[in-house]
Amino acid sequence: MGQQLQKLRKMNNTEDEGIETSLDMDWVTSLEKKVSDTKFRARNREPTIYRVPYILKMVDLEAFAPLIVSLGPYNLDKGHLKSMNQLKWKYLKFVLEELNPRMVLEDYLIRFKDLETQARVAYSEEVEIAATVFLK
């Protein structure tokens, strides 16, 4: 194929006269490769968590930023949210000791680990953090 141009003939639906269009086959091949290399994950109507697009953040950066508490991996490094982590641990202790004392932390962690793949797929992009950090 190389740099050759392939001529495609398309018929105009209304007038039945031919219109010639040239396509650079290297360009077509590069687009086909891009499509082929693109990862696609079927979702089966599962909820998906998207990162806020940069263009929306430009309108009002604080409109999309968590102010008090954050769940999930997107805002792990935000210092102003770390003060709520202590409260998260208190609620976990309450769940373990008061709500269901028959289950211990290990029981919950086993269940969370079983759901990890499903939780990661809910995000629109790959979450590249260790399982221990993600589950925590």
Secondary structure, DSSP 8 states (H G I E B T S, - for coil): -TT-EEEEEEE-TTT--EEEEEEEHHHHHHHHHHHHHS-----TT---B----HHHHHH-GGGGS-SS---SGGGTT-GGGGGGHHHHHHHHHHIIIII-TTS-HHHHHHHHHHHHHHHHHTBSS---S-HHHHH-
